[in-house]
Amino acid sequence: SPIGASHPGYPAQPRLIDSVREPEALLVSEQHRPLFQWKQRYIVTAVSSGVIFIDQFRAHKRVLYDEWIGRWASGGVTTQPLLFPEEVVVNAADRELLLSRHDELTALGLQFEACEGGVCVNGLPAGGQATAEAVIQEMLADPLDEEGGISVAEQWAARMASALAIKPGKSLQRAEMTDLID
């Protein structure tokens, strides 16, 4: 019996492939591509040169960032309205900073208004997995660098992506892993 004949998905008899006439024969079937999650933090898959480990948080953060920058440039990010507004307590200076950047943050999908103890969040960017408080805290984590080569909007988008990206420790289904790496 030829090597691999008993393994599912492999032909019983090997055959030569003409890569010019049959380029699709060189592609690994999606269902046969090795793909798994390691330590609920990394996505592991095979590539032509070996194996690659992909940090799921960083991959998702990059996907969200690229998506939001593209949407922001074309008119705004889709907002997922919250069923009930969430009040996030912040000090007066942080509230003023958020309110001074209201238009930029709204264009990135964050809908909020001033309220007594801080800000009331009415909507978050669609596609994320974070609470209103986590998003606001990430927005306020560090001062913005208005002198550097990165625009304020790009800095906000990076912070928003960081707040809403899949965190380490979350178990992913095969389809979710495939979406992140393809």
N, C-alpha and C positions, 0 to 999 in steps of 0.2 A: 504494500500500500504506500503511495507517495506521501511525503511529508506534508502534513497539514490536511490530508484528506478527511480526517475525522473531525476537524475543527469547523464549526458552523460558519458559513459565510465565505469559505474558501473553496475554489473549484477542486474537483477530484483530480483533474489533470492540469498541470501548469500549461500556459500558452504564452507565446510571444505577443507583445502588444506593439502595434505600429502607432507611435505617439503622434504622427502627423495625421493619420486617418481616424484614429480613435483617442483623441485627447481626454475625453471623459473617462476612459478606462483607467487613467492614472490617478483619478481622484478617489480618495477614500470615502466610502459611503458614510453619510452623517451618522447613521445608527451604529456603525462599526468603529467610529473614531473613538479612541480611548479618551475619556473625559471624566474626571472625578474631583471631588473637593477634599482638601487635606487640612485637617485641624480647623475646619470651619473658617478658614481665612484665605486659603489659596485655591485657585483652580489649576488643576494639572492636566496637561494634554500633550499629545505627541505632535512634533513638527518634523520637517524633513531632516533636520540636523540632530534630533534627539528629543528631549523632554523639556517643557517650559512650565514654570510656576508663575502664575499671575495673581497678584494681590487683588482680591475681589473688591475691596474698598476703593483702592486707587483706580482700578479699571472703571468702576461705576462712576466715581467722581469725574473722571475724564470724559466719559460718555455724556453725563449730565451737563458738564461745563460746555463741551462742544455744541451740544443741542441747544442750550440756552443762549450762547453767544450768537448762534445762527438765527434763532427765533427773535432774539432781542434786536438784531440788525434788521430784521424784516417786519418789525412791528410789535413784538411782545410775546411773552411766554404765556401759555395757557395756565389759568389759575383754577385750582380745585377749591370751591367755596366750602367753608366749614359749616356744619349743621348748626353749631352754636359758637359764637365768637369766644376766643380764649384770651383772657387777660394775662399779660406777661408783665410782671413787676420789674421796672428798671428805675434807676435814679433819674433825676431831672435832666442832667447833662446828656445821658444816653438817649433819653426820650427826645430831646431837642436835636441831637445828631440824626436819629432815625427820621424825625419829621422834616429836617432840612434836606434829606435825601429821598423823600417820599416818592417823587416821580420816578427816579431810577429804580427803586425797589419794587414799585408797582409794575414797571416794565419787565421786571424779572419774575413776576408772578406772586409777589408778596403783597397782600392787601391788608392794610391796618389803619387804625386811627388812634388819636390820643384819647386816653381815658385817665381817670383820677390817679391810679397807682402806677401808670406806665403807658403801655399800648395795648389795644384790643385788636387781635389778629382775626380777620374775617375770612381769609383765604391764603392757601399756600400753593407754591408751584406744583402743578400736576406731575406725577411720576416719582415723587420722593417718598421717603419713609421716615419722617421725623415729626416731632411735636412742634407746635408753634414756639414754645419756650426754647427748644434746642436751636431752632432757626434764628431766633432773635439773639440768643447768646452767642452764636457763631458770627453773626453780623457785627457784634460789638467786641469780639475777642481781642483784636489788635487795632491800633490806629491805621487809617488808610494812608498809603504812600501816594500823595498827590504830585510828587516831584519825579517819581520813577517813570520808566518807559511803559508801564502797564496802566491802562485807563482805569478810572474809578469803577466804571461799569464792569470791566473785566475782573477787577478785584472783588466786587460784590458777587458776581457770577461764580467765582471760585469759592467764595465762602458759602454761598447757597448750595453749591454742589457738594461741598464737604459736609454740610449739615444734613443733607437729604440722601447721601449715598448709603448703600448697604454697608452696615458696620460688620467688622469681624465678629464671628460667633453665630452668625445667621446661617442656617442650613439652606442650601440652594438646590432647586430641582435642575435636572439636565437642561431643560429649555432655558432657564434663567442663566445658567453658565454659558450656554451657547450664545445667547443674546449679548452677553458681556464681551466675549472674545471674538465674535465674528463681525 
